[in-house]
Amino acid sequence: MKPLRKKLLIAAVASLGLTTIAIANPWGGPGPMMGGGPGDCPMMGGGPGRGHGRMGGDPGQRMAMMQQFHAERMELLEARLKLKPEQQASWKAFLAAQDAHHDAMQKNRQEMRDKDETALAHFEEMAQNMEQNLASMKAMVKAASDLYATLDPTQKKVMDDFFTDRPMHRMMRGQLGQPTPPVSPAQQAQ
């Protein structure tokens, strides 16, 4: 590339970048997605809980958003399963086991966040939390197994696909040059 053309291209790209920043936040500063201004994105570090956790935001607010997301996913699964009245008890037990597991994990996170301790105490607490996590996961497996036993083959397929089909994993495998399993029309419709 000729030197003049290269310099003009660099200048154009730089000017486009500055224009984009000015449009994104005409008053300067980091912009709403980076935690600046009245339109703060709580998940990315804005708002009153700024700077908490990996993604910023208030931990309670993030937890509420995650609980809402989980509740919506379980409503979706319930609708897809088309449960019969005799399956409702095992469905409710499955939901209760999931809720207990999530509550225990949240409690453990909060307790670890609130403690100032030694490194040894920190690792001991992490091991204890993992044991509690394993116990609640085993309870969830039992509840899932009880629910699964009540499902007909079509419902089992729906539940299998719901929990094991991961489009993002398929996409990443494709980008890494690994073979991706074919997607059925039923999976695309979900």
C-alpha positions, 0 to 999 in steps of 0.5 A, spaced: 500 500 500 502 506 498 504 511 504 499 516 502 493 511 501 496 508 508 496 514 512 489 517 509 486 510 511 489 510 518 486 517 519 479 515 516 479 509 521 481 514 527 476 519 525 471 514 525 472 511 532 472 518 535 465 519 531 463 513 534 465 515 541 462 521 541 455 519 538 455 513 543 456 518 549 456 526 546 458 528 553 464 524 554 466 519 559 465 512 559 458 511 556 452 507 559 455 500 558 461 502 562 458 505 568 457 512 566 451 517 566 444 516 568 443 510 563 448 506 567 447 498 565 447 495 572 450 488 569 456 492 567 458 496 573 453 502 573 448 504 578 448 504 586 452 498 587 457 500 582 463 495 582 461 489 586 462 482 583 465 480 576 460 484 572 459 490 577 452 492 579 449 490 585 449 483 587 442 482 589 440 485 583 444 480 579 441 475 583 434 477 582 435 477 574 438 470 575 432 468 579 427 471 574 431 468 568 431 461 571 423 462 573 422 463 565 426 458 563 422 453 568 416 456 565 418 454 558 420 447 560 413 446 563 409 448 557 414 444 552 413 438 557 405 439 557 405 435 564 399 431 566 396 432 573 399 426 575 406 429 573 405 435 577 407 433 584 414 430 581 415 437 577 414 441 583 419 437 587 424 438 582 423 445 582 423 445 589 430 442 589 433 447 584 430 452 588 433 449 594 440 448 591 440 456 588 438 458 595 444 455 598 449 457 593 447 464 594 447 464 601 454 461 601 456 466 596 454 472 601 457 469 607 464 468 603 463 475 601 462 478 608 468 475 611 475 477 612 479 471 614 485 468 613 487 464 607 487 457 610 480 459 613 478 461 606 480 455 603 476 451 608 470 454 607 470 453 600 471 446 601 465 446 606 461 450 601 463 445 595 460 439 600 454 443 601 453 444 593 454 436 592 449 434 597 444 439 594 446 437 587 445 430 589 438 432 592 436 435 585 439 429 581 434 425 585 428 430 584 430 430 576 430 422 576 423 422 580 420 427 575 424 423 569 421 416 571 414 419 570 415 422 563 413 419 557 418 418 551 416 424 548 417 428 554 423 425 556 426 427 549 423 434 550 427 435 557 433 431 554 434 437 549 432 442 554 438 441 558 443 438 553 442 442 547 447 448 547 447 452 541 453 456 544 457 450 544 455 448 537 457 454 535 464 454 538 466 447 536 464 450 529 469 456 530 474 451 533 474 446 527 471 441 531 465 437 527 458 440 530 452 435 530 446 436 525 441 440 528 434 437 527 428 442 525 425 441 532 431 443 535 431 449 531 423 451 532 425 451 540 
